[in-house]
Amino acid sequence: MDKNIDIFEIFPWDANFETGIEKVDEQHKKLVEILNRLAAHLASLSNIDELNDIFDELANYADYHFKTEEGVWSQYFENDEWFSEHEKTHGSFMDEVVAIKENKENKEFDEVIYEIVLFLAQWLAYHILDTDKRMAKVVLEIEAGHSLEEAKKQSNEFMNGSIKTLIDTVLKMYSDISTRTLDLMREKALRIRAEKALKKSEEKWKFILDNSDESIWDCDLKKDQACISKEDSVVDKVITNSLEKFDNFSQIHPDDIERVRKDFLAHLKGETEFYYNKHRVLRKDGSWNWILSRGKVLKRSEDGMAERIIGIHSDITERELSSIIYQYSSQAMFICDQDNKIISINPAFTEITQYTLKDVIGKDPNILASGELDEEFYQRMWSDLFKHDSWSGEVINRRKDGELYIQELNINVVKNPQGKIDHYVGLFSDISEKKKSEDIIIKQANFDPLTDLANRKMFEKRLEEAISLSKKKSTPFCSTFY
């Protein structure tokens, strides 16, 4: 018997099946052993290839045995009808097995093998106990000195006497045993497989939950009990004290309490398909974290009252804070995909450029370009961006209404774990007014406000630059005064 396969016998061999002819009995035992092995693999839910291999082994050995057996009988039953009938029995056996195997429309392969195994067990038991023992009795009588006809007569008397009652009893017993044993073993194997699948599923979900920011909650509203997948005192109190009784909301942010109450009650009353709410909860360290709570009533009483609700809590603090920064930042932000097509902008982007998301979605950021900067500028920008994964500088762009403005622009490359570009993230501010102020300050510092001519400070600066250039190029220069 193979390893990892429960050893049991759908066809227990005992002395009742012995014919008295050693060669025949040994081959019968081998047939029974293969049949029991096929049944064991079937009951243990082995795969189709294994079942096919054992079935083919059984069919091939049965064919070999029948030829051996017919060789024995032919020596004693020359031209006798008993021998020809026995040959027909062997042939009908193989035909029946093939017919069952081929007639498998709308049946699983293991169901077909199940039918074959039960047929084999019952056919083989009857064939050995009745037909083979009858033939073997004739052979033994002939070897004892009787003629064929005398031997056949004595065999019939023996097989139709008290032995017939024994044979009928054994055949009925084997029919019941084979069916019950196979069914019990298959039921056991199915239970073991289901238990393994359940354990594997539980381990998978435990791994997922242990390594995520989510927790599953299950509330029995009728018994006023809650089960939480993770130890989380905040979530536990929110569920058990707040959502049903509504008498303790100390863990929920005051601004969110009414929404939580309204959304949860609406779902309990059947007004919404799901419970869905984002709110803040107080953690042990005194901070407020955002959670996304989703749930659904799974059981209601006959009068429609919710009795059980199950759901998931997700910690979305980081996502919410990022969203707040994105939405309320005074800096314009935009996100492009790997093909440099805009997929998202924040409100500040629209405020500065006058372009809405509908205007720019799926378009290249060069929609903002003014035409004031040459191609060489952008080539240097992209070269630096790919080299350092970031770029910052000043850019002259144009608003939707055509007005020019100056951006202070920062671009960052976001890559995936494989090192390939996933997104581009851009941040910019309108520094047009800042640049104007800087120009005014420079002009006031270097030019006379009445004549608009360069003042002494500017003269000294230009003189230093001229002297430096003269020394560098070894060329003379002169200064003229009026």
RODO-2510 file (C-alpha; in nm, 4 decimals, decimal comma):
residues 482
     n   res          X          Y          Z
     1     m     0,0000     0,0000     0,0000
     2     d     0,1269     0,3481    -0,0867
     3     k     0,2536     0,5901     0,1772
     4     n     0,0095     0,8548     0,3049
     5     i    -0,2863     0,6361     0,1975
     6     d    -0,5013     0,4818     0,4710
     7     i    -0,4789     0,1026     0,4625
     8     f    -0,8230    -0,0535     0,4446
     9     e    -0,9780    -0,3344     0,2436
    10     i    -1,2934    -0,3037     0,0413
    11     f    -1,2413    -0,6742    -0,0372
    12     p    -1,0964    -0,8616     0,2652
    13     w    -0,9358    -1,1867     0,1518
    14     d    -0,9911    -1,5036     0,3552
    15     a    -0,9848    -1,8822     0,3152
    16     n    -1,3404    -1,8927     0,1763
    17     f    -1,2030    -1,7576    -0,1537
    18     e    -0,9379    -2,0252    -0,1988
    19     t    -1,0054    -2,2652    -0,4878
    20     g    -0,7374    -2,5193    -0,3999
    21     i    -0,5374    -2,4440    -0,7168
    22     e    -0,2274    -2,2544    -0,6037
    23     k    -0,1566    -2,0587    -0,9250
    24     v    -0,5183    -1,9395    -0,9506
    25     d    -0,5365    -1,8472    -0,5814
    26     e    -0,2133    -1,6434    -0,5947
    27     q    -0,3392    -1,4455    -0,8926
    28     h    -0,6762    -1,3911    -0,7246
    29     k    -0,4945    -1,2462    -0,4224
    30     k    -0,2974    -1,0139    -0,6504
    31     l    -0,6175    -0,8950    -0,8212
    32     v    -0,7785    -0,8295    -0,4830
    33     e    -0,4672    -0,6400    -0,3640
    34     i    -0,4772    -0,4083    -0,6694
    35     l    -0,8531    -0,3605    -0,6279
    36     n    -0,8079    -0,2658    -0,2608
    37     r    -0,5308    -0,0225    -0,3574
    38     l    -0,7522     0,1399    -0,6205
    39     a    -1,0333     0,1727    -0,3662
    40     a    -0,7947     0,3235    -0,1086
    41     h    -0,6724     0,5875    -0,3548
    42     l    -1,0292     0,6616    -0,4589
    43     a    -1,1381     0,7011    -0,0971
    44     s    -0,8342     0,9200    -0,0261
    45     l    -0,9287     1,1493    -0,3183
    46     s    -0,6081     1,0867    -0,5126
    47     n    -0,5665     1,2712    -0,8405
    48     i    -0,6930     1,1434    -1,1753
    49     d    -0,3491     1,0356    -1,2996
    50     e    -0,2910     0,8122    -0,9963
    51     l    -0,6375     0,6562    -1,0282
    52     n    -0,5862     0,5992    -1,4000
    53     d    -0,2492     0,4308    -1,3440
    54     i    -0,3875     0,1884    -1,0841
    55     f    -0,6983     0,1202    -1,2932
    56     d    -0,4823     0,0362    -1,5955
    57     e    -0,2672    -0,1901    -1,3770
    58     l    -0,5808    -0,3706    -1,2579
    59     a    -0,7223    -0,4088    -1,6097
    60     n    -0,3918    -0,5408    -1,7470
    61     y    -0,3488    -0,7874    -1,4622
    62     a    -0,7098    -0,9069    -1,4942
    63     d    -0,6490    -0,9765    -1,8635
    64     y    -0,3278    -1,1645    -1,7771
    65     h    -0,5050    -1,3634    -1,5046
    66     f    -0,7985    -1,4583    -1,7272
    67     k    -0,5598    -1,5973    -1,9890
    68     t    -0,3691    -1,7913    -1,7210
    69     e    -0,6916    -1,9259    -1,5734
    70     e    -0,8278    -2,0256    -1,9134
    71     g    -0,5005    -2,2058    -1,9780
    72     v    -0,5581    -2,4124    -1,6637
    73     w    -0,9244    -2,4890    -1,7413
    74     s    -0,8551    -2,5787    -2,1045
    75     q    -0,6470    -2,8788    -1,9936
    76     y    -0,9511    -3,0327    -1,8255
    77     f    -1,2533    -2,8935    -2,0133
    78     e    -1,1642    -2,9583    -2,3769
    79     n    -1,4603    -2,8638    -2,6009
    80     d    -1,6864    -2,8432    -2,2942
    81     e    -1,9658    -2,5886    -2,2571
    82     w    -1,8499    -2,5011    -1,9036
    83     f    -1,5217    -2,3757    -2,0470
    84     s    -1,6848    -2,1749    -2,3278
    85     e    -1,9286    -2,0159    -2,0808
    86     h    -1,6392    -1,9289    -1,8514
    87     e    -1,4576    -1,7601    -2,1389
    88     k    -1,7700    -1,5561    -2,2146
    89     t    -1,7875    -1,4486    -1,8484
    90     h    -1,4311    -1,3160    -1,8671
    91     g    -1,5082    -1,1304    -2,1890
    92     s    -1,8292    -0,9762    -2,0522
    93     f    -1,6381    -0,8584    -1,7453
    94     m    -1,3909    -0,6556    -1,9520
    95     d    -1,6727    -0,5229    -2,1721
    96     e    -1,8670    -0,4065    -1,8656
    97     v    -1,5649    -0,2272    -1,7136
    98     v    -1,4866    -0,0479    -2,0411
    99     a    -1,8548     0,0481    -2,0824
   100     i    -1,8689     0,2034    -1,7338
   101     k    -1,5464     0,3961    -1,7927
   102     e    -1,6479     0,5274    -2,1345
   103     n    -2,0057     0,6143    -2,0365
   104     k    -1,8966     0,9096    -1,8219
   105     e    -2,1024     1,1967    -1,9598
   106     n    -2,1936     1,4498    -1,6873
   107     k    -1,9852     1,2516    -1,4359
   108     e    -1,6602     1,3318    -1,2593
   109     f    -1,3805     1,0830    -1,3222
   110     d    -1,3703     0,9714    -0,9587
   111     e    -1,7458     0,8955    -0,9760
   112     v    -1,6774     0,6657    -1,2714
   113     i    -1,3971     0,4895    -1,0812
   114     y    -1,6306     0,4623    -0,7798
   115     e    -1,8841     0,2715    -0,9918
   116     i    -1,6094     0,0507    -1,1349
   117     v    -1,4660    -0,0315    -0,7906
   118     l    -1,8048    -0,1383    -0,6532
   119     f    -1,8746    -0,3428    -0,9665
   120     l    -1,5316    -0,5099    -0,9468
   121     a    -1,5642    -0,5973    -0,5783
   122     q    -1,9053    -0,7582    -0,6208
   123     w    -1,8271    -0,9275    -0,9548
   124     l    -1,4938    -1,0650    -0,8351
   125     a    -1,6419    -1,2005    -0,5109
   126     y    -1,9189    -1,3815    -0,7007
   127     h    -1,6870    -1,5016    -0,9771
   128     i    -1,4356    -1,6529    -0,7362
   129     l    -1,6836    -1,7994    -0,4880
   130     d    -1,9174    -1,9449    -0,7482
   131     t    -1,7736    -1,9862    -1,0983
   132     d    -1,4034    -2,0353    -1,0225
   133     k    -1,4610    -2,2615    -0,7216
   134     r    -1,7040    -2,4700    -0,9296
   135     m    -1,4428    -2,5066    -1,2064
   136     a    -1,1641    -2,5753    -0,9555
   137     k    -1,3717    -2,8476    -0,7863
   138     v    -1,4000    -3,0257    -1,1239
   139     v    -1,0228    -3,0042    -1,1761
   140     l    -0,9528    -3,1467    -0,8305
   141     e    -1,2027    -3,4332    -0,8853
   142     i    -1,0486    -3,5199    -1,2251
   143     e    -0,7027    -3,5242    -1,0666
   144     a    -0,8497    -3,7600    -0,8040
   145     g    -0,9362    -4,0055    -1,0849
   146     h    -1,2930    -3,9158    -1,1841
   147     s    -1,4163    -3,8529    -1,5365
   148     l    -1,5145    -3,5048    -1,6521
   149     e    -1,8856    -3,5800    -1,6296
   150     e    -1,8535    -3,7375    -1,2840
   151     a    -1,6410    -3,4446    -1,1671
   152     k    -1,8956    -3,1909    -1,2961
   153     k    -2,1760    -3,3784    -1,1190
   154     q    -1,9915    -3,3829    -0,7870
   155     s    -1,8995    -3,0152    -0,8284
   156     n    -2,2641    -2,9204    -0,8835
   157     e    -2,3756    -3,1221    -0,5816
   158     f    -2,1078    -2,9567    -0,3691
   159     m    -2,1813    -2,6031    -0,4905
   160     n    -2,5606    -2,6411    -0,4697
   161     g    -2,5616    -2,7889    -0,1225
   162     s    -2,4808    -2,6252     0,2093
   163     i    -2,1966    -2,4341     0,0481
   164     k    -2,4496    -2,2318    -0,1567
   165     t    -2,5984    -2,0835     0,1606
   166     l    -2,2495    -1,9866     0,2732
   167     i    -2,1709    -1,8318    -0,0655
   168     d    -2,4943    -1,6295    -0,0700
   169     t    -2,4244    -1,5046     0,2827
   170     v    -2,0661    -1,4080     0,2017
   171     l    -2,1675    -1,2338    -0,1234
   172     k    -2,4340    -1,0249     0,0519
   173     m    -2,1904    -0,9396     0,3281
   174     y    -1,9211    -0,8338     0,0783
   175     s    -2,1678    -0,6254    -0,1195
   176     d    -2,2682    -0,4327     0,1936
   177     i    -1,9124    -0,4069     0,3276
   178     s    -1,7634    -0,2808     0,0016
   179     t    -2,0243    -0,0063    -0,0384
   180     r    -2,0235     0,1093     0,3246
   181     t    -1,6460     0,0942     0,3604
   182     l    -1,5818     0,2942     0,0459
   183     d    -1,8443     0,5557     0,1371
   184     l    -1,7076     0,5928     0,4904
   185     m    -1,3499     0,6296     0,3680
   186     r    -1,4503     0,8871     0,1064
   187     e    -1,6457     1,0791     0,3694
   188     k    -1,3419     1,0754     0,5984
   189     a    -1,1112     1,1905     0,3175
   190     l    -1,3509     1,4708     0,2218
   191     r    -1,3672     1,5840     0,5840
   192     i    -0,9872     1,5835     0,6141
   193     r    -0,9548     1,7752     0,2866
   194     a    -1,2134     2,0302     0,4019
   195     e    -1,0340     2,0707     0,7362
   196     k    -0,7014     2,1261     0,5598
   197     a    -0,8583     2,3767     0,3208
   198     l    -1,0209     2,5586     0,6127
   199     k    -0,6926     2,5677     0,8042
   200     k    -0,5087     2,6960     0,4981
   201     s    -0,7755     2,9603     0,4428
   202     e    -0,7607     3,0659     0,8085
   203     e    -0,3808     3,0911     0,7935
   204     k    -0,4020     3,2990     0,4753
   205     w    -0,6560     3,5401     0,6219
   206     k    -0,4633     3,5589     0,9496
   207     f    -0,1488     3,6512     0,7568
   208     i    -0,3385     3,9143     0,5566
   209     l    -0,5011     4,0653     0,8643
   210     d    -0,1836     4,0557     1,0752
   211     n     0,0066     4,2411     0,8047
   212     s    -0,2560     4,4995     0,7178
   213     d    -0,4181     4,7987     0,8819
   214     e    -0,7570     4,6306     0,8735
   215     s    -0,9519     4,4496     1,1420
   216     i    -1,2720     4,2478     1,1079
   217     w    -1,5539     4,2989     1,3553
   218     d    -1,8549     4,0747     1,4071
   219     c    -2,1441     4,1917     1,6261
   220     d    -2,4206     3,9747     1,7662
   221     l    -2,6722     4,2500     1,8366
   222     k    -2,9180     4,0072     1,9928
   223     k    -2,6674     3,8863     2,2545
   224     d    -2,4900     4,2225     2,2758
   225     q    -2,1525     4,0622     2,1956
   226     a    -1,8719     4,1655     1,9610
   227     c    -1,5735     3,9779     1,8209
   228     i    -1,2732     4,1714     1,6861
   229     s    -0,9964     4,0123     1,4762
   230     k    -0,7302     4,2357     1,6304
   231     e    -0,6841     4,3600     1,9811
   232     d    -0,7934     4,7199     1,9502
   233     s    -0,9513     4,8715     2,2576
   234     v    -1,0727     5,1728     2,0638
   235     v    -1,2512     4,9723     1,7953
   236     d    -1,3888     4,7311     2,0549
   237     k    -1,5405     5,0128     2,2594
   238     v    -1,6757     5,1870     1,9531
   239     i    -1,8515     4,8693     1,8431
   240     t    -1,9792     4,7322     2,1739
   241     n    -2,0627     5,0555     2,3545
   242     s    -2,1437     5,3058     2,0868
   243     l    -2,2922     5,1605     1,7739
   244     e    -2,5773     4,9710     1,9329
   245     k    -2,6444     5,1407     2,2667
   246     f    -2,5301     5,4901     2,1671
   247     d    -2,4417     5,5718     2,5257
   248     n    -2,0629     5,6122     2,5043
   249     f    -1,9075     5,8078     2,2191
   250     s    -1,5966     5,9237     2,4033
   251     q    -1,3679     5,7487     2,1529
   252     i    -1,5276     5,9117     1,8461
   253     h    -1,4436     6,2678     1,7480
   254     p    -1,7272     6,5024     1,8546
   255     d    -1,7640     6,6346     1,4991
   256     d    -1,8185     6,2799     1,3649
   257     i    -2,0545     6,1318     1,6253
   258     e    -2,3812     6,2293     1,4605
   259     r    -2,2761     6,0942     1,1191
   260     v    -2,1708     5,7611     1,2729
   261     r    -2,5016     5,7326     1,4579
   262     k    -2,7065     5,8266     1,1514
   263     d    -2,5267     5,5961     0,9050
   264     f    -2,5231     5,2946     1,1368
   265     l    -2,8890     5,3224     1,2371
   266     a    -2,9931     5,3713     0,8743
   267     h    -2,8298     5,0412     0,7823
   268     l    -2,9718     4,8551     1,0827
   269     k    -3,3182     4,9704     0,9722
   270     g    -3,2539     4,8416     0,6194
   271     e    -3,2505     5,1869     0,4602
   272     t    -2,9045     5,1325     0,3060
   273     e    -2,7458     4,8258     0,1473
   274     f    -2,4196     4,8715     0,3407
   275     y    -2,2937     5,0597     0,6440
   276     y    -2,0186     5,2985     0,5305
   277     n    -1,8600     5,5743     0,7367
   278     k    -1,5320     5,7629     0,7742
   279     h    -1,4637     5,9046     1,1181
   280     r    -1,1914     5,9798     1,3693
   281     v    -1,1210     5,7747     1,6812
   282     l    -0,9108     5,8569     1,9851
   283     r    -0,6009     5,6428     2,0359
   284     k    -0,4250     5,5618     2,3608
   285     d    -0,1525     5,8177     2,2891
   286     g    -0,4149     6,0930     2,2636
   287     s    -0,3983     6,1283     1,8845
   288     w    -0,6951     6,1144     1,6498
   289     n    -0,6798     5,8511     1,3762
   290     w    -0,9072     5,8211     1,0764
   291     i    -1,0812     5,4876     1,0182
   292     l    -1,3018     5,3712     0,7330
   293     s    -1,5775     5,1510     0,8730
   294     r    -1,7764     4,9240     0,6412
   295     g    -2,0311     4,6596     0,7335
   296     k    -2,3435     4,4668     0,6379
   297     v    -2,6267     4,3047     0,8316
   298     l    -2,6090     3,9284     0,7757
   299     k    -2,9068     3,8193     0,9840
   300     r    -3,2443     3,9695     1,0648
   301     s    -3,5336     3,8449     1,2751
   302     e    -3,8716     3,7615     1,1246
   303     d    -3,9896     4,1154     1,1971
   304     g    -3,6838     4,2624     1,0187
   305     m    -3,4752     4,3583     1,3229
   306     a    -3,0988     4,3352     1,2675
   307     e    -2,9468     4,0545     1,4749
   308     r    -2,5956     4,0235     1,3355
   309     i    -2,3675     4,2613     1,1468
   310     i    -2,0132     4,2005     1,0279
   311     g    -1,7672     4,4527     0,8900
   312     i    -1,4143     4,5841     0,8444
   313     h    -1,2260     4,8729     1,0009
   314     s    -0,9408     5,0198     0,7944
   315     d    -0,6880     5,2672     0,9304
   316     i    -0,6846     5,5420     0,6651
   317     t    -0,5085     5,8093     0,8706
   318     e    -0,2138     5,8463     0,6357
   319     r    -0,4403     5,8564     0,3327
   320     e    -0,6713     6,1163     0,4869
   321     l    -0,3846     6,3400     0,5957
   322     s    -0,2319     6,3176     0,2488
   323     s    -0,5694     6,4053     0,0993
   324     i    -0,6057     6,7063     0,3283
   325     i    -0,2601     6,8317     0,2319
   326     y    -0,3334     6,7729    -0,1358
   327     q    -0,6699     6,9476    -0,1276
   328     y    -0,5869     7,2445     0,0941
   329     s    -0,2251     7,3197     0,0084
   330     s    -0,1559     7,6663    -0,1351
   331     q     0,0976     7,5000    -0,3641
   332     a    -0,0355     7,3668    -0,6912
   333     m     0,0105     6,9920    -0,7352
   334     f    -0,0335     6,7602    -1,0290
   335     i     0,0321     6,3903    -1,0866
   336     c     0,1209     6,2339    -1,4216
   337     d     0,1330     5,8691    -1,5224
   338     q     0,4437     5,6987    -1,6627
   339     d     0,3627     5,8459    -2,0053
   340     n     0,3638     6,1985    -1,8570
   341     k    -0,0128     6,2421    -1,8939
   342     i    -0,1939     6,4322    -1,6176
   343     i    -0,4192     6,2106    -1,4038
   344     s    -0,4849     6,4349    -1,1036
   345     i    -0,4619     6,7990    -0,9921
   346     n    -0,5440     6,9786    -0,6686
   347     p    -0,7591     7,2932    -0,6281
   348     a    -0,4523     7,5205    -0,6097
   349     f    -0,3560     7,4054    -0,9607
   350     t    -0,6842     7,5393    -1,0966
   351     e    -0,6568     7,8578    -0,8920
   352     i    -0,3144     7,9403    -1,0402
   353     t    -0,3511     7,8152    -1,3988
   354     q    -0,7309     7,8569    -1,4449
   355     y    -0,7357     7,5027    -1,5919
   356     t    -0,9808     7,2504    -1,4399
   357     l    -0,9246     6,8750    -1,4216
   358     k    -1,1559     6,8327    -1,7197
   359     d    -0,9300     7,0672    -1,9200
   360     v    -0,6050     6,8823    -1,8495
   361     i    -0,6909     6,5174    -1,7734
   362     g    -0,4922     6,2866    -2,0017
   363     k    -0,2860     6,5746    -2,1439
   364     d     0,0848     6,6559    -2,1289
   365     p     0,1801     6,9309    -1,8789
   366     n     0,3249     7,1256    -2,1740
   367     i    -0,0315     7,2531    -2,2169
   368     l     0,0858     7,5181    -1,9675
   369     a     0,3912     7,6186    -2,1745
   370     s     0,4179     7,9813    -2,2827
   371     g     0,6605     7,9458    -2,5727
   372     e     0,9003     8,1851    -2,3982
   373     l     1,1535     7,9094    -2,3238
   374     d     1,3490     7,7343    -2,5983
   375     e     1,3794     7,3614    -2,6652
   376     e     1,7276     7,3501    -2,5128
   377     f     1,5860     7,4545    -2,1743
   378     y     1,3421     7,1629    -2,1669
   379     q     1,6047     6,9155    -2,2854
   380     r     1,8294     7,0154    -1,9938
   381     m     1,5333     6,9898    -1,7555
   382     w     1,4426     6,6337    -1,8647
   383     s     1,8076     6,5277    -1,8634
   384     d     1,8499     6,6426    -1,5020
   385     l     1,5164     6,4876    -1,4028
   386     f     1,6093     6,1414    -1,5340
   387     k     1,9583     6,1688    -1,3881
   388     h     1,8594     6,2765    -1,0355
   389     d     1,4887     6,1712    -1,0199
   390     s     1,4049     6,5328    -0,9384
   391     w     1,4290     6,8826    -1,0856
   392     s     1,3600     7,2315    -0,9554
   393     g     1,3741     7,5701    -1,1199
   394     e     1,1827     7,8684    -1,2514
   395     v     0,9579     7,8353    -1,5563
   396     i     0,7608     8,0945    -1,7519
   397     n     0,4150     7,9509    -1,8270
   398     r     0,0831     8,0824    -1,9530
   399     r    -0,2562     8,0772    -1,7807
   400     k    -0,5706     7,9647    -1,9595
   401     d    -0,6593     8,3293    -2,0365
   402     g    -0,3166     8,3816    -2,1990
   403     e    -0,1503     8,5764    -1,9174
   404     l     0,2168     8,4946    -1,8572
   405     y     0,3337     8,4062    -1,5078
   406     i     0,6459     8,2659    -1,3458
   407     q     0,6413     7,9275    -1,1717
   408     e     0,8778     7,7976    -0,9093
   409     l     0,8508     7,4325    -1,0131
   410     n     0,9599     7,1065    -0,8448
   411     i     0,9220     6,7720    -1,0225
   412     n     0,9863     6,4321    -0,8621
   413     v     0,9965     6,0877    -1,0210
   414     v     0,8096     5,8046    -0,8426
   415     k     0,9366     5,4547    -0,9238
   416     n     0,7915     5,1110    -0,8541
   417     p     0,9818     4,8352    -0,6656
   418     q     1,1284     4,7171    -0,9980
   419     g     1,2845     5,0582    -1,0532
   420     k     1,0556     5,1595    -1,3393
   421     i     0,8822     5,4981    -1,3517
   422     d     0,5277     5,4874    -1,2149
   423     h     0,4398     5,8553    -1,1808
   424     y     0,5665     6,2097    -1,1981
   425     v     0,4636     6,4463    -0,9189
   426     g     0,4849     6,8208    -0,9736
   427     l     0,4535     7,1065    -0,7224
   428     f     0,4646     7,4734    -0,8143
   429     s     0,3884     7,8219    -0,6905
   430     d     0,3121     8,1426    -0,8764
   431     i     0,6093     8,3688    -0,7983
   432     s     0,5236     8,6424    -1,0482
   433     e     0,4560     8,9032    -0,7782
   434     k     0,7636     8,7942    -0,5881
   435     k     0,9768     8,8424    -0,9002
   436     k     0,8260     9,1880    -0,9583
   437     s     0,9097     9,2864    -0,6013
   438     e     1,2646     9,1619    -0,6454
   439     d     1,3017     9,3659    -0,9664
   440     i     1,1786     9,6799    -0,7884
   441     i     1,4241     9,6286    -0,5031
   442     i     1,7125     9,5763    -0,7478
   443     k     1,6155     9,8877    -0,9448
   444     q     1,5838    10,1011    -0,6339
   445     a     1,9241     9,9836    -0,5157
   446     n     2,1053    10,0431    -0,8451
   447     f     1,9257    10,3268    -1,0319
   448     d     1,8507    10,6906    -0,9552
   449     p     1,4747    10,7337    -0,8992
   450     l     1,4680    11,0776    -1,0749
   451     t     1,6868    11,0189    -1,3819
   452     d     1,6455    10,6412    -1,4036
   453     l     2,0229    10,6267    -1,4612
   454     a     2,2634    10,3894    -1,2896
   455     n     2,3754    10,5254    -0,9524
   456     r     2,7208    10,5158    -0,7906
   457     k     2,6683    10,1602    -0,6628
   458     m     2,5795    10,0329    -1,0081
   459     f     2,8741    10,2263    -1,1592
   460     e     3,1189    10,0616    -0,9193
   461     k     2,9725     9,7197    -0,9932
   462     r     2,9998     9,7675    -1,3700
   463     l     3,3545     9,9070    -1,3333
   464     e     3,4648     9,6002    -1,1355
   465     e     3,3160     9,3731    -1,3983
   466     a     3,4975     9,5614    -1,6802
   467     i     3,8338     9,5495    -1,4992
   468     s     3,7914     9,1769    -1,4319
   469     l     3,7065     9,1076    -1,7964
   470     s     4,0043     9,3167    -1,9169
   471     k     4,2444     9,1211    -1,6994
   472     k     4,0974     8,7902    -1,8075
   473     k     4,1255     8,8686    -2,1805
   474     s     4,4397     9,0891    -2,1524
   475     t     4,2688     9,3731    -2,3383
   476     p     4,2757     9,7456    -2,2504
   477     f     3,9685     9,9474    -2,1597
   478     c     3,8973    10,3089    -2,0784
   479     s     3,6466    10,4994    -1,8704
   480     t     3,5078    10,8314    -1,9939
   481     f     3,3490    11,0950    -1,7692
   482     y     3,1205    11,3726    -1,8871
***
